[in-house]
Amino acid sequence: CSTHGIPGPEGNHISDLPPLDSPNPWLSSSLSASSVVAPVTFASIVEEELQQEAALIRSREKPLALIQVEERAIQDLLVFYEAFGNPEEFVIVERTPQGPLAVPTWNKHGY
């Protein structure tokens, strides 16, 4: 088999290449005439930011009772899988994303 465009012992195989049927993505418009985008309102942006801020606060502030339930669950898993003192068994706890969070901001307090 020869490289495309370079004649080999079998001859030039450019004519054997399949035609390019796919359109050039750089020349096509990203928005088609049939797609309609709903306008974004100021109220919807404010509402989305309030939801993100509330999600950020919930992610930082967890009640002590919930933390204790999670710690007990981790301890139960360690006992069940006999992971205490066993370097081959361990428990990894991760938070699942609950949607977009607001960007945390730190305010400088003048003391």
N, CA, C and O atoms as a GROMACS GRO file, in nm:
protein
  444
    1CYS      N    1   0.085  -0.118   0.000
    1CYS     CA    2   0.000   0.000   0.000
    1CYS      C    3   0.089   0.124   0.000
    1CYS      O    4   0.190   0.126   0.070
    2SER      N    5   0.054   0.224  -0.076
    2SER     CA    6   0.137   0.343  -0.084
    2SER      C    7   0.070   0.459  -0.014
    2SER      O    8  -0.050   0.456   0.014
    3THR      N    9   0.149   0.561   0.014
    3THR     CA   10   0.097   0.682   0.077
    3THR      C   11   0.015   0.758  -0.025
    3THR      O   12   0.046   0.756  -0.144
    4HIS      N   13  -0.092   0.825   0.022
    4HIS     CA   14  -0.180   0.900  -0.068
    4HIS      C   15  -0.101   1.008  -0.140
    4HIS      O   16  -0.032   1.088  -0.077
    5GLY      N   17  -0.111   1.009  -0.271
    5GLY     CA   18  -0.049   1.114  -0.350
    5GLY      C   19   0.093   1.083  -0.393
    5GLY      O   20   0.148   1.153  -0.478
    6ILE      N   21   0.154   0.980  -0.336
    6ILE     CA   22   0.290   0.943  -0.374
    6ILE      C   23   0.281   0.812  -0.450
    6ILE      O   24   0.233   0.712  -0.396
    7PRO      N   25   0.326   0.810  -0.575
    7PRO     CA   26   0.317   0.686  -0.651
    7PRO      C   27   0.406   0.579  -0.591
    7PRO      O   28   0.520   0.604  -0.554
    8GLY      N   29   0.350   0.461  -0.582
    8GLY     CA   30   0.426   0.347  -0.532
    8GLY      C   31   0.438   0.244  -0.641
    8GLY      O   32   0.413   0.274  -0.758
    9PRO      N   33   0.476   0.124  -0.605
    9PRO     CA   34   0.491   0.020  -0.706
    9PRO      C   35   0.358  -0.012  -0.774
    9PRO      O   36   0.357  -0.057  -0.888
   10GLU      N   37   0.247   0.010  -0.705
   10GLU     CA   38   0.117  -0.020  -0.765
   10GLU      C   39   0.067   0.096  -0.850
   10GLU      O   40  -0.030   0.077  -0.925
   11GLY      N   41   0.127   0.212  -0.843
   11GLY     CA   42   0.082   0.328  -0.919
   11GLY      C   43   0.024   0.432  -0.825
   11GLY      O   44   0.031   0.419  -0.703
   12ASN      N   45  -0.034   0.535  -0.885
   12ASN     CA   46  -0.092   0.645  -0.808
   12ASN      C   47  -0.234   0.608  -0.768
   12ASN      O   48  -0.316   0.574  -0.854
   13HIS      N   49  -0.265   0.613  -0.637
   13HIS     CA   50  -0.395   0.570  -0.587
   13HIS      C   51  -0.482   0.686  -0.543
   13HIS      O   52  -0.575   0.666  -0.465
   14ILE      N   53  -0.455   0.807  -0.591
   14ILE     CA   54  -0.538   0.921  -0.552
   14ILE      C   55  -0.681   0.899  -0.597
   14ILE      O   56  -0.774   0.935  -0.526
   15SER      N   57  -0.701   0.840  -0.714
   15SER     CA   58  -0.837   0.819  -0.764
   15SER      C   59  -0.911   0.714  -0.682
   15SER      O   60  -1.033   0.706  -0.690
   16ASP      N   61  -0.838   0.634  -0.602
   16ASP     CA   62  -0.901   0.532  -0.520
   16ASP      C   63  -0.956   0.588  -0.389
   16ASP      O   64  -1.028   0.518  -0.318
   17LEU      N   65  -0.922   0.713  -0.356
   17LEU     CA   66  -0.969   0.772  -0.231
   17LEU      C   67  -1.117   0.801  -0.239
   17LEU      O   68  -1.166   0.843  -0.344
   18PRO      N   69  -1.191   0.779  -0.128
   18PRO     CA   70  -1.334   0.813  -0.131
   18PRO      C   71  -1.351   0.964  -0.134
   18PRO      O   72  -1.270   1.036  -0.076
   19PRO      N   73  -1.454   1.014  -0.202
   19PRO     CA   74  -1.475   1.159  -0.206
   19PRO      C   75  -1.515   1.210  -0.068
   19PRO      O   76  -1.579   1.139   0.010
   20LEU      N   77  -1.478   1.333  -0.039
   20LEU     CA   78  -1.513   1.394   0.088
   20LEU      C   79  -1.657   1.442   0.080
   20LEU      O   80  -1.687   1.540   0.012
   21ASP      N   81  -1.748   1.373   0.151
   21ASP     CA   82  -1.889   1.408   0.148
   21ASP      C   83  -1.925   1.508   0.258
   21ASP      O   84  -2.025   1.579   0.246
   22SER      N   85  -1.845   1.514   0.364
   22SER     CA   86  -1.880   1.602   0.475
   22SER      C   87  -1.846   1.746   0.439
   22SER      O   88  -1.739   1.773   0.383
   23PRO      N   89  -1.936   1.839   0.472
   23PRO     CA   90  -1.906   1.980   0.443
   23PRO      C   91  -1.799   2.032   0.537
   23PRO      O   92  -1.778   1.978   0.646
   24ASN      N   93  -1.732   2.135   0.495
   24ASN     CA   94  -1.627   2.196   0.576
   24ASN      C   95  -1.690   2.263   0.697
   24ASN      O   96  -1.770   2.355   0.679
   25PRO      N   97  -1.657   2.221   0.820
   25PRO     CA   98  -1.720   2.281   0.939
   25PRO      C   99  -1.680   2.426   0.959
   25PRO      O  100  -1.753   2.500   1.026
   26TRP      N  101  -1.568   2.470   0.902
   26TRP     CA  102  -1.524   2.608   0.919
   26TRP      C  103  -1.605   2.703   0.831
   26TRP      O  104  -1.613   2.823   0.858
   27LEU      N  105  -1.663   2.648   0.725
   27LEU     CA  106  -1.740   2.732   0.635
   27LEU      C  107  -1.888   2.734   0.668
   27LEU      O  108  -1.961   2.821   0.621
   28SER      N  109  -1.934   2.638   0.750
   28SER     CA  110  -2.076   2.633   0.782
   28SER      C  111  -2.107   2.725   0.899
   28SER      O  112  -2.022   2.750   0.984
   29SER      N  113  -2.227   2.774   0.902
   29SER     CA  114  -2.271   2.862   1.010
   29SER      C  115  -2.306   2.778   1.131
   29SER      O  116  -2.366   2.671   1.116
   30SER      N  117  -2.271   2.823   1.251
   30SER     CA  118  -2.301   2.747   1.372
   30SER      C  119  -2.449   2.753   1.405
   30SER      O  120  -2.501   2.663   1.471
   31LEU      N  121  -2.518   2.856   1.362
   31LEU     CA  122  -2.661   2.868   1.386
   31LEU      C  123  -2.735   2.846   1.255
   31LEU      O  124  -2.710   2.914   1.155
   32SER      N  125  -2.824   2.750   1.257
   32SER     CA  126  -2.903   2.728   1.137
   32SER      C  127  -3.025   2.818   1.142
   32SER      O  128  -3.063   2.868   1.248
   33ALA      N  129  -3.085   2.838   1.029
   33ALA     CA  130  -3.200   2.928   1.021
   33ALA      C  131  -3.319   2.872   1.098
   33ALA      O  132  -3.404   2.949   1.143
   34SER      N  133  -3.325   2.739   1.116
   34SER     CA  134  -3.439   2.680   1.184
   34SER      C  135  -3.427   2.686   1.336
   34SER      O  136  -3.528   2.674   1.405
   35SER      N  137  -3.307   2.706   1.390
   35SER     CA  138  -3.292   2.709   1.535
   35SER      C  139  -3.324   2.848   1.587
   35SER      O  140  -3.276   2.949   1.536
   36VAL      N  141  -3.407   2.850   1.692
   36VAL     CA  142  -3.448   2.977   1.753
   36VAL      C  143  -3.397   2.977   1.896
   36VAL      O  144  -3.423   2.884   1.971
   37VAL      N  145  -3.324   3.080   1.933
   37VAL     CA  146  -3.270   3.092   2.068
   37VAL      C  147  -3.358   3.188   2.146
   37VAL      O  148  -3.386   3.299   2.102
   38ALA      N  149  -3.401   3.142   2.265
   38ALA     CA  150  -3.485   3.227   2.349
   38ALA      C  151  -3.400   3.341   2.404
   38ALA      O  152  -3.284   3.320   2.440
   39PRO      N  153  -3.455   3.461   2.410
   39PRO     CA  154  -3.378   3.574   2.462
   39PRO      C  155  -3.352   3.558   2.612
   39PRO      O  156  -3.437   3.508   2.686
   40VAL      N  157  -3.235   3.600   2.656
   40VAL     CA  158  -3.198   3.594   2.797
   40VAL      C  159  -3.238   3.726   2.860
   40VAL      O  160  -3.202   3.833   2.812
   41THR      N  161  -3.313   3.716   2.969
   41THR     CA  162  -3.358   3.838   3.036
   41THR      C  163  -3.271   3.866   3.157
   41THR      O  164  -3.206   3.777   3.211
   42PHE      N  165  -3.272   3.991   3.199
   42PHE     CA  166  -3.197   4.031   3.317
   42PHE      C  167  -3.249   3.956   3.440
   42PHE      O  168  -3.170   3.915   3.525
   43ALA      N  169  -3.380   3.939   3.448
   43ALA     CA  170  -3.439   3.869   3.563
   43ALA      C  171  -3.392   3.724   3.569
   43ALA      O  172  -3.368   3.672   3.678
   44SER      N  173  -3.379   3.658   3.453
   44SER     CA  174  -3.334   3.518   3.454
   44SER      C  175  -3.188   3.508   3.495
   44SER      O  176  -3.148   3.412   3.561
   45ILE      N  177  -3.107   3.606   3.456
   45ILE     CA  178  -2.966   3.608   3.497
   45ILE      C  179  -2.955   3.627   3.647
   45ILE      O  180  -2.877   3.558   3.713
   46VAL      N  181  -3.031   3.721   3.702
   46VAL     CA  182  -3.029   3.746   3.847
   46VAL      C  183  -3.076   3.622   3.922
   46VAL      O  184  -3.017   3.586   4.023
   47GLU      N  185  -3.182   3.557   3.875
   47GLU     CA  186  -3.234   3.437   3.940
   47GLU      C  187  -3.130   3.325   3.938
   47GLU      O  188  -3.112   3.255   4.039
   48GLU      N  189  -3.063   3.307   3.826
   48GLU     CA  190  -2.960   3.203   3.816
   48GLU      C  191  -2.844   3.231   3.912
   48GLU      O  192  -2.793   3.139   3.976
   49GLU      N  193  -2.803   3.357   3.922
   49GLU     CA  194  -2.695   3.392   4.015
   49GLU      C  195  -2.737   3.373   4.160
   49GLU      O  196  -2.655   3.331   4.242
   50LEU      N  197  -2.862   3.401   4.193
   50LEU     CA  198  -2.910   3.378   4.330
   50LEU      C  199  -2.910   3.228   4.362
   50LEU      O  200  -2.875   3.189   4.473
   51GLN      N  201  -2.948   3.145   4.266
   51GLN     CA  202  -2.945   3.000   4.286
   51GLN      C  203  -2.802   2.950   4.304
   51GLN      O  204  -2.777   2.864   4.388
   52GLN      N  205  -2.709   3.004   4.227
   52GLN     CA  206  -2.569   2.964   4.240
   52GLN      C  207  -2.513   3.006   4.375
   52GLN      O  208  -2.438   2.930   4.437
   53GLU      N  209  -2.549   3.125   4.421
   53GLU     CA  210  -2.501   3.173   4.550
   53GLU      C  211  -2.558   3.087   4.663
   53GLU      O  212  -2.487   3.054   4.758
   54ALA      N  213  -2.686   3.050   4.653
   54ALA     CA  214  -2.747   2.964   4.754
   54ALA      C  215  -2.680   2.826   4.755
   54ALA      O  216  -2.659   2.769   4.862
   55ALA      N  217  -2.646   2.773   4.638
   55ALA     CA  218  -2.578   2.644   4.631
   55ALA      C  219  -2.439   2.652   4.692
   55ALA      O  220  -2.394   2.557   4.757
   56LEU      N  221  -2.370   2.764   4.673
   56LEU     CA  222  -2.238   2.783   4.732
   56LEU      C  223  -2.248   2.786   4.884
   56LEU      O  224  -2.166   2.724   4.952
   57ILE      N  225  -2.345   2.857   4.936
   57ILE     CA  226  -2.363   2.865   5.082
   57ILE      C  227  -2.395   2.727   5.138
   57ILE      O  228  -2.341   2.689   5.241
   58ARG      N  229  -2.484   2.652   5.071
   58ARG     CA  230  -2.517   2.516   5.118
   58ARG      C  231  -2.395   2.426   5.117
   58ARG      O  232  -2.380   2.341   5.204
   59SER      N  233  -2.307   2.444   5.017
   59SER     CA  234  -2.189   2.357   5.008
   59SER      C  235  -2.088   2.388   5.118
   59SER      O  236  -2.010   2.301   5.156
   60ARG      N  237  -2.087   2.511   5.168
   60ARG     CA  238  -1.991   2.549   5.272
   60ARG      C  239  -2.045   2.525   5.412
   60ARG      O  240  -1.968   2.494   5.504
   61GLU      N  241  -2.174   2.539   5.430
   61GLU     CA  242  -2.233   2.530   5.562
   61GLU      C  243  -2.314   2.402   5.574
   61GLU      O  244  -2.424   2.392   5.520
   62LYS      N  245  -2.258   2.304   5.644
   62LYS     CA  246  -2.324   2.176   5.662
   62LYS      C  247  -2.356   2.161   5.810
   62LYS      O  248  -2.270   2.185   5.894
   63PRO      N  249  -2.478   2.122   5.844
   63PRO     CA  250  -2.513   2.103   5.985
   63PRO      C  251  -2.428   1.994   6.050
   63PRO      O  252  -2.389   1.897   5.986
   64LEU      N  253  -2.401   2.012   6.179
   64LEU     CA  254  -2.319   1.916   6.254
   64LEU      C  255  -2.382   1.778   6.251
   64LEU      O  256  -2.310   1.679   6.240
   65ALA      N  257  -2.513   1.768   6.260
   65ALA     CA  258  -2.580   1.638   6.260
   65ALA      C  259  -2.552   1.563   6.129
   65ALA      O  260  -2.532   1.442   6.130
   66LEU      N  261  -2.551   1.634   6.018
   66LEU     CA  262  -2.523   1.571   5.889
   66LEU      C  263  -2.378   1.525   5.881
   66LEU      O  264  -2.350   1.417   5.829
   67ILE      N  265  -2.286   1.605   5.933
   67ILE     CA  266  -2.145   1.566   5.937
   67ILE      C  267  -2.128   1.439   6.020
   67ILE      O  268  -2.053   1.349   5.981
   68GLN      N  269  -2.198   1.431   6.134
   68GLN     CA  270  -2.188   1.313   6.220
   68GLN      C  271  -2.245   1.189   6.151
   68GLN      O  272  -2.189   1.080   6.166
   69VAL      N  273  -2.354   1.203   6.077
   69VAL     CA  274  -2.410   1.089   6.002
   69VAL      C  275  -2.311   1.040   5.898
   69VAL      O  276  -2.292   0.920   5.881
   70GLU      N  277  -2.247   1.133   5.828
   70GLU     CA  278  -2.148   1.096   5.727
   70GLU      C  279  -2.029   1.025   5.790
   70GLU      O  280  -1.981   0.926   5.737
   71GLU      N  281  -1.982   1.076   5.903
   71GLU     CA  282  -1.868   1.013   5.972
   71GLU      C  283  -1.903   0.872   6.018
   71GLU      O  284  -1.820   0.781   6.007
   72ARG      N  285  -2.025   0.853   6.070
   72ARG     CA  286  -2.067   0.718   6.111
   72ARG      C  287  -2.073   0.625   5.990
   72ARG      O  288  -2.035   0.508   6.001
   73ALA      N  289  -2.121   0.675   5.877
   73ALA     CA  290  -2.128   0.592   5.756
   73ALA      C  291  -1.989   0.551   5.710
   73ALA      O  292  -1.968   0.437   5.668
   74ILE      N  293  -1.894   0.643   5.718
   74ILE     CA  294  -1.756   0.611   5.680
   74ILE      C  295  -1.699   0.505   5.774
   74ILE      O  296  -1.635   0.410   5.729
   75GLN      N  297  -1.722   0.521   5.904
   75GLN     CA  298  -1.673   0.422   6.001
   75GLN      C  299  -1.736   0.285   5.974
   75GLN      O  300  -1.668   0.184   5.981
   76ASP      N  301  -1.867   0.282   5.944
   76ASP     CA  302  -1.934   0.155   5.913
   76ASP      C  303  -1.874   0.089   5.789
   76ASP      O  304  -1.858  -0.033   5.785
   77LEU      N  305  -1.842   0.169   5.688
   77LEU     CA  306  -1.779   0.113   5.568
   77LEU      C  307  -1.640   0.057   5.599
   77LEU      O  308  -1.604  -0.050   5.550
   78LEU      N  309  -1.564   0.128   5.681
   78LEU     CA  310  -1.431   0.080   5.718
   78LEU      C  311  -1.439  -0.052   5.793
   78LEU      O  312  -1.357  -0.141   5.772
   79VAL      N  313  -1.538  -0.066   5.881
   79VAL     CA  314  -1.556  -0.192   5.955
   79VAL      C  315  -1.602  -0.302   5.860
   79VAL      O  316  -1.548  -0.412   5.864
   80PHE      N  317  -1.700  -0.273   5.776
   80PHE     CA  318  -1.754  -0.372   5.685
   80PHE      C  319  -1.648  -0.428   5.592
   80PHE      O  320  -1.642  -0.550   5.570
   81TYR      N  321  -1.564  -0.342   5.536
   81TYR     CA  322  -1.460  -0.386   5.443
   81TYR      C  323  -1.328  -0.420   5.512
   81TYR      O  324  -1.227  -0.443   5.446
   82GLU      N  325  -1.330  -0.422   5.646
   82GLU     CA  326  -1.211  -0.455   5.725
   82GLU      C  327  -1.093  -0.370   5.680
   82GLU      O  328  -0.984  -0.421   5.655
   83ALA      N  329  -1.116  -0.240   5.671
   83ALA     CA  330  -1.015  -0.149   5.619
   83ALA      C  331  -0.927  -0.089   5.728
   83ALA      O  332  -0.826  -0.027   5.696
   84PHE      N  333  -0.962  -0.107   5.855
   84PHE     CA  334  -0.877  -0.054   5.961
   84PHE      C  335  -0.744  -0.128   5.961
   84PHE      O  336  -0.742  -0.250   5.978
   85GLY      N  337  -0.636  -0.056   5.941
   85GLY     CA  338  -0.503  -0.116   5.941
   85GLY      C  339  -0.471  -0.194   5.814
   85GLY      O  340  -0.363  -0.252   5.806
   86ASN      N  341  -0.559  -0.196   5.717
   86ASN     CA  342  -0.534  -0.267   5.592
   86ASN      C  343  -0.501  -0.164   5.484
   86ASN      O  344  -0.588  -0.088   5.442
   87PRO      N  345  -0.375  -0.161   5.439
   87PRO     CA  346  -0.337  -0.059   5.340
   87PRO      C  347  -0.400  -0.080   5.202
   87PRO      O  348  -0.395   0.009   5.118
   88GLU      N  349  -0.459  -0.198   5.179
   88GLU     CA  350  -0.519  -0.225   5.048
   88GLU      C  351  -0.666  -0.184   5.042
   88GLU      O  352  -0.725  -0.181   4.934
   89GLU      N  353  -0.725  -0.154   5.156
   89GLU     CA  354  -0.865  -0.112   5.161
   89GLU      C  355  -0.872   0.029   5.217
   89GLU      O  356  -0.815   0.058   5.322
   90PHE      N  357  -0.943   0.116   5.148
   90PHE     CA  358  -0.963   0.252   5.199
   90PHE      C  359  -1.094   0.306   5.144
   90PHE      O  360  -1.148   0.255   5.045
   91VAL      N  361  -1.144   0.408   5.208
   91VAL     CA  362  -1.271   0.469   5.170
   91VAL      C  363  -1.242   0.610   5.121
   91VAL      O  364  -1.172   0.686   5.187
   92ILE      N  365  -1.296   0.644   5.006
   92ILE     CA  366  -1.283   0.778   4.951
   92ILE      C  367  -1.422   0.842   4.952
   92ILE      O  368  -1.519   0.785   4.902
   93VAL      N  369  -1.430   0.959   5.009
   93VAL     CA  370  -1.556   1.032   5.015
   93VAL      C  371  -1.543   1.156   4.929
   93VAL      O  372  -1.450   1.235   4.945
   94GLU      N  373  -1.638   1.173   4.836
   94GLU     CA  374  -1.637   1.288   4.748
   94GLU      C  375  -1.775   1.351   4.745
   94GLU      O  376  -1.876   1.282   4.761
   95ARG      N  377  -1.778   1.480   4.726
   95ARG     CA  378  -1.905   1.550   4.707
   95ARG      C  379  -1.946   1.539   4.562
   95ARG      O  380  -1.864   1.555   4.471
   96THR      N  381  -2.073   1.512   4.541
   96THR     CA  382  -2.123   1.512   4.404
   96THR      C  383  -2.164   1.653   4.368
   96THR      O  384  -2.223   1.723   4.450
   97PRO      N  385  -2.135   1.696   4.247
   97PRO     CA  386  -2.172   1.832   4.208
   97PRO      C  387  -2.324   1.848   4.207
   97PRO      O  388  -2.396   1.763   4.155
   98GLN      N  389  -2.370   1.956   4.264
   98GLN     CA  390  -2.513   1.984   4.271
   98GLN      C  391  -2.551   2.095   4.174
   98GLN      O  392  -2.650   2.164   4.197
   99GLY      N  393  -2.477   2.112   4.070
   99GLY     CA  394  -2.505   2.218   3.975
   99GLY      C  395  -2.402   2.328   3.988
   99GLY      O  396  -2.308   2.316   4.068
  100PRO      N  397  -2.418   2.433   3.912
  100PRO     CA  398  -2.318   2.540   3.915
  100PRO      C  399  -2.320   2.615   4.048
  100PRO      O  400  -2.426   2.641   4.106
  101LEU      N  401  -2.201   2.648   4.096
  101LEU     CA  402  -2.186   2.724   4.219
  101LEU      C  403  -2.138   2.863   4.185
  101LEU      O  404  -2.069   2.884   4.085
  102ALA      N  405  -2.174   2.957   4.270
  102ALA     CA  406  -2.124   3.093   4.252
  102ALA      C  407  -1.975   3.094   4.283
  102ALA      O  408  -1.926   3.010   4.358
  103VAL      N  409  -1.904   3.188   4.227
  103VAL     CA  410  -1.762   3.203   4.253
  103VAL      C  411  -1.746   3.262   4.393
  103VAL      O  412  -1.803   3.368   4.422
  104PRO      N  413  -1.671   3.195   4.482
  104PRO     CA  414  -1.655   3.249   4.616
  104PRO      C  415  -1.582   3.383   4.613
  104PRO      O  416  -1.487   3.402   4.537
  105THR      N  417  -1.626   3.474   4.696
  105THR     CA  418  -1.560   3.605   4.705
  105THR      C  419  -1.522   3.630   4.850
  105THR      O  420  -1.594   3.591   4.942
  106TRP      N  421  -1.410   3.695   4.869
  106TRP     CA  422  -1.363   3.730   5.002
  106TRP      C  423  -1.364   3.880   5.013
  106TRP      O  424  -1.306   3.951   4.930
  107ASN      N  425  -1.431   3.928   5.115
  107ASN     CA  426  -1.439   4.072   5.136
  107ASN      C  427  -1.335   4.113   5.239
  107ASN      O  428  -1.321   4.050   5.343
  108LYS      N  429  -1.264   4.219   5.210
  108LYS     CA  430  -1.162   4.270   5.302
  108LYS      C  431  -1.233   4.358   5.404
  108LYS      O  432  -1.304   4.453   5.370
  109HIS      N  433  -1.212   4.324   5.531
  109HIS     CA  434  -1.272   4.402   5.638
  109HIS      C  435  -1.168   4.498   5.693
  109HIS      O  436  -1.056   4.457   5.723
  110GLY      N  437  -1.204   4.624   5.705
  110GLY     CA  438  -1.110   4.723   5.758
  110GLY      C  439  -1.116   4.728   5.909
  110GLY      O  440  -1.211   4.782   5.966
  111TYR      N  441  -1.017   4.672   5.975
  111TYR     CA  442  -1.013   4.674   6.122
  111TYR      C  443  -0.910   4.770   6.168
  111TYR      O  444  -0.890   4.787   6.288
   0.00000   0.00000   0.00000
